[in-house]
Every structure is written in C-alpha cells, then in structure tokens.
Amino acid sequence: MRILVTGGAGFIGSHIVDEYIATGHEVAIVDNLSTGHRDNLNPHARFFEVDIRGEQMAEVFGQFRPEVVNHHAAQKSVPYSVENPLFDADVNLMGLLKLLELSRQHGVQQFIMASSGGALADPGEIPSPETGTPLFLSPYSVAKYASEKYLEFYQITYGMQTLSFRYANVYGPRQTPDGEAGVVAIFTQNILAGRPCKIYALPGMPRGATRDYVYVKDLVAAHGLALTHNVTGVYNVGTGIETDTETLTDHLLTISGRRVPVSIEGARAGDLARSCLDNGKILRDLGWSFTTSVADGLRLTYDWARNL
Ligand SMILES: NC(=O)c1ccc[n+]([C@@H]2O[C@H](COP(=O)([O-])OP(=O)(O)OC[C@H]3O[C@@H](n4cnc5c(N)ncnc54)[C@H](O)[C@@H]3O)[C@@H](O)[C@H]2O)c1
C-alpha cells in the first residue's frame, strides 16, 4: 500500500515508517523537522520536507496518491500548549483538518491518528477505558479530543475509515527529553551524564506518580494490525500496568550499573497522580497486547542511548 506518514522524522513516526517499509509498503514522509531529525529518516521512504499546514501538501498528495495516511506530526508539548494555545490549535487542529480535507479530496481509504491516553484518560477510573470522561487540563487535551471527533465526522460523513490510537507513555530509542512523556529519555540522559534524577512525590504517593509505559516497538505492532483489521473509532494502546517513578529510576540505575543522586521533591502543579490505560478493547478487536516488559524495554532504550 502507499502510506503517507506525517511526523515520520520524529520518535514514534520514524519507527512506524521502518515497520511499514520492512513489511513491503511504499512510504512517503512529510515532516518540517521542527522536532524531528534527519537521522531518523528511513532511506527507502520518499521525504517531503514540508509543513502539514502548507500549500505544498496538495502537491504531496497529488504526487504520492496515498491510500493510507498515518498522522504523527504534532505540537506535542503539554506545557507549551498552555502557554501558546493558538499555536497548538494551528498545528494540532488546523493542520489535522487540512490533512483530512486533502485525504477526502484524494480518496484516501484509511486515516490513522496519534491521540493521547495521558491527556484524555479518565483519572477517576484506573485502568481508564476509552469511554471515560477526560479532564481538559490543557489546550493539548482539547485538541486531541476534538481531533478524535473530527475523525469520527469524516468517518460518518464520507465513509473514510478513521482510527485514533490513544497512546500511554511511549518510550524507546530516538525519544527526545522534551515530549509529552519524556521521563525515560530525561533520566537516561541524566544517568549517562552523572546528573541527579528528581522524583516528584505526591500526597500518599512517596514513590512519585504512576504511568503506563509502553515500549515503542509494541506500539508499532498495533499500527501493523490496524492495516489488516477493519476497525474504526478510539483505541487505547497501553499495558494496563502502573509503574511509579521511583521503580522506573531503580530499573534504569540497575541496568546502567551507575549511581547518581536521586532526590524526592514536592509535587508540581498540575501533575496527575496516576495514569494507566485499559487495553481490553484493542486486545478484543485487534488481538494486540504488549510483549516487552518495562525492565526489558528500558534496557533496550538505555543500550541505544549509551551507544549514541
Ligand atoms: N511520546 C508519547 O508518549 C506520546 C503519547 C501520546 C501521544 N503522542 C503523540 O504521538 C505523536 C508523535 O509524537 P512523538 O513523541 O513521536 O513526537 P516527535 O516530536 O518526535 O514527532 C513529531 C514529528 O512531527 C514533526 N512536525 C511537528 N510539527 C509539524 C508540522 N507542522 N508539519 C510537519 N511536521 C511537523 C516534527 O518535526 C517531528 O518529526 C504526536 O501526535 C504526539 O502528540 C505521543
């Protein structure tokens, strides 16, 4: 199939490109390299250095004629969205809409988007199912939620097969420390540089907040399954397992064999205490489940970072 991956020079998008190429698909990447890197580009994919909001996107669709669009280009920082809601909406909503309109005009069959379980999960129910009520704590959350609804609209109105994957905290090789869920990348770099790791304790949670950490290769497997299953709507992609920050730090220190100071600090404003996704729906409909434990995934990530 001809698959257009936006954000294919970034952390998650580049792994998806690699998987599509390895399984015989024809891939084109659209990326403006704002946070992505040329080194992540798969040499067997066509590369368009273009902004998803730009006029040139019409030419990209015209030249490549994608059958599937996999959308990973985004403004991905939650705090940045709070400071810059207009910019966030420009990229995450207007950018998405421009892609959806081009997809409709060019007869794209399937549109897959990266949504966020961290931003949209109902913290009142752990593990959180897709059906919970999100807390809209940032413009980023609002935009991801609205994006899911736009996909629903294109599905209902134009019959485009649309799918939103709500990711848990994705980690693995190529992740940079500045994203939505960068703690693994931050602590890995701190440990390699001999810098301290700070854990933010929360009331009743002295070991820090819990998160659902999913290894990027497991996430990529869900994208492979999405091409062969006729599913639409919203799906969580997570492990259903909570890991607190101190446990994560202990794993990384053990793997590294190094010692750095670990400090326990007070809670930061806006920190969610717990986040974990129910993966029953994706297991039932796509047969997906994770295969990489946190200990194994962290080892793979640490080994990659050490050899940079
Ligand atoms: N990392 C996580 O744990 C996580 C969790 C939930 C959701 N997500 C979502 O997954 C997607 C990918 O995230 P990531 O962590 O790989 O981030 P990333 O920054 O590594 O990748 C995003 C890519 O999009 C490109 N890009 C940004 N704005 C663009 C624009 N206007 N035009 C063209 N290209 C543009 C960047 O250069 C980059 O290569 C995002 O939608 C993010 O919100 C990530």
The ligand as an ORCA input file, in Angstrom:
! r2SCAN-3c Opt
* xyz 0 1
  N       5.580     10.190     23.092
  C       4.459      9.843     23.716
  O       4.482      9.164     24.753
  C       3.121     10.240     23.156
  C       1.996      9.978     23.926
  C       0.758     10.310     23.411
  C       0.655     10.862     22.151
  N       1.761     11.125     21.427
  C       1.585     11.709     20.089
  O       2.342     10.992     19.137
  C       2.719     11.866     18.063
  C       4.209     11.770     17.808
  O       4.899     12.147     18.998
  P       6.458     11.941     19.180
  O       6.670     11.718     20.627
  O       6.977     10.962     18.185
  O       6.967     13.407     18.828
  P       8.140     13.934     17.852
  O       8.308     15.380     18.136
  O       9.336     13.073     17.972
  O       7.497     13.739     16.416
  C       6.659     14.706     15.820
  C       7.195     14.958     14.418
  O       6.312     15.875     13.757
  C       7.073     16.856     13.088
  N       6.238     18.063     12.999
  C       5.799     18.850     14.012
  N       5.041     19.846     13.540
  C       4.975     19.678     12.191
  C       4.331     20.395     11.151
  N       3.613     21.496     11.402
  N       4.485     19.951      9.872
  C       5.223     18.859      9.597
  N       5.858     18.140     10.557
  C       5.742     18.544     11.835
  C       8.318     17.042     13.936
  O       9.406     17.590     13.237
  C       8.578     15.603     14.399
  O       9.402     14.925     13.495
  C       2.193     13.246     18.456
  O       0.922     13.424     17.880
  C       2.041     13.149     19.965
  O       1.079     14.051     20.442
  C       2.996     10.825     21.896
*
